[in-house]
Amino acid sequence: MATQNRPQVMVMLADFMFLSERARIAELALNHRLPSIYVRREFVDARGLLAYGSSRIEVSRRQAAYVDKILKGAKPADLPVEQPTTFELSINLKTAKALGLTIPPTLLFLADEVIR
């Protein structure tokens, strides 16, 4: 299907199954000249173009706070559901160059991490 109707971009959703194959997935996207966006920065380290997702550090802190409350006797059902509030943007300029893309300076300025 993808070879008949050539995609213009690849968006990879968060899934631990994909995370374990991140190098293969990023390389495949690069070989097929597909700009790619991911939820986890590990894909950018593996030559993916860019990642935008919740801060793993902040999510871990919030998880620890929940565990602490539960261990102190709180009922899990009584704890509020929280949404991430801190997000991180990572960009791989080597991949952008390989794809023939120019990343706007304003986007580079906003990035939390830029791989040169």
C-alpha positions as CSV (number, residue, x, y, z in Angstrom):
1,M,0.0,0.0,0.0
2,A,2.7,2.5,0.9
3,T,4.5,1.8,-2.3
4,Q,1.4,2.5,-4.4
5,N,0.4,5.7,-2.6
6,R,3.8,7.1,-1.6
7,P,3.5,8.8,1.9
8,Q,4.9,12.3,2.3
9,V,5.8,11.9,6.0
10,M,5.9,9.3,8.8
11,V,4.4,9.9,12.2
12,M,5.4,7.2,14.8
13,L,3.2,6.9,17.8
14,A,4.4,5.8,21.2
15,D,4.7,2.1,21.7
16,F,7.5,0.1,23.4
17,M,7.4,-2.4,20.6
18,F,8.5,0.4,18.2
19,L,11.0,1.7,20.7
20,S,13.0,-1.5,20.7
21,E,13.2,-1.2,16.9
22,R,13.9,2.5,16.7
23,A,17.2,2.2,14.8
24,R,15.6,0.1,12.1
25,I,12.6,2.3,11.9
26,A,14.6,5.6,11.7
27,E,16.9,4.1,9.1
28,L,14.0,2.8,7.0
29,A,12.4,6.3,7.0
30,L,15.7,7.9,6.1
31,N,16.4,5.3,3.3
32,H,13.0,6.1,1.8
33,R,13.5,9.8,2.3
34,L,10.6,10.2,4.6
35,P,10.6,13.1,7.1
36,S,9.6,11.5,10.4
37,I,8.3,12.7,13.7
38,Y,8.3,10.6,16.8
39,V,7.0,10.9,20.4
40,R,10.3,9.8,22.0
41,R,13.7,11.4,21.7
42,E,15.4,8.1,21.4
43,F,14.3,7.9,17.8
44,V,16.1,11.2,17.1
45,D,19.2,9.7,18.6
46,A,18.8,6.8,16.2
47,R,18.7,9.3,13.2
48,G,15.0,10.1,13.2
49,L,14.2,13.7,12.1
50,L,12.4,15.1,15.1
51,A,10.5,14.1,18.3
52,Y,7.9,16.0,20.3
53,G,6.5,14.4,23.4
54,S,6.0,14.7,27.1
55,S,9.1,15.1,29.3
56,R,10.1,11.7,30.6
57,I,11.7,13.3,33.6
58,E,8.5,15.1,34.6
59,V,6.4,12.0,34.0
60,S,8.8,9.9,36.2
61,R,8.5,12.5,39.0
62,R,4.7,12.5,38.8
63,Q,4.7,8.6,38.9
64,A,6.9,8.7,41.9
65,A,4.5,11.1,43.7
66,Y,1.6,8.7,42.9
67,V,3.5,5.7,44.3
68,D,4.4,7.7,47.4
69,K,0.7,8.6,48.0
70,I,-0.4,5.0,47.5
71,L,2.3,3.7,49.8
72,K,1.0,6.2,52.4
73,G,-2.5,4.7,52.2
74,A,-4.2,6.7,49.4
75,K,-6.6,4.6,47.3
76,P,-5.5,4.6,43.6
77,A,-9.1,5.3,42.5
78,D,-9.2,8.5,44.5
79,L,-6.1,10.0,42.8
80,P,-6.8,12.4,40.0
81,V,-5.8,11.6,36.4
82,E,-3.1,14.0,35.3
83,Q,-2.1,15.1,31.8
84,P,1.6,16.0,31.0
85,T,2.3,19.7,31.1
86,T,6.0,19.7,30.1
87,F,6.9,18.7,26.5
88,E,10.3,18.3,24.8
89,L,11.3,19.0,21.2
90,S,14.4,17.2,19.8
91,I,15.7,17.8,16.2
92,N,18.4,15.9,14.3
93,L,20.1,18.3,11.9
94,K,22.2,15.5,10.3
95,T,19.0,13.8,9.3
96,A,17.4,17.0,8.0
97,K,20.5,17.6,5.9
98,A,20.4,14.0,4.5
99,L,16.7,14.6,3.6
100,G,17.5,18.0,2.0
101,L,15.4,19.9,4.6
102,T,16.1,23.2,6.2
103,I,14.8,23.6,9.7
104,P,13.7,27.2,10.4
105,P,15.8,29.0,13.0
106,T,12.8,29.7,15.2
107,L,12.1,26.0,15.5
108,L,15.8,25.4,16.4
109,F,15.6,28.1,19.0
110,L,12.5,26.4,20.6
111,A,14.1,22.9,20.6
112,D,15.3,21.4,23.9
113,E,17.9,19.3,22.0
114,V,19.5,19.7,18.6
115,I,21.8,17.0,17.2
116,R,24.3,18.6,14.9
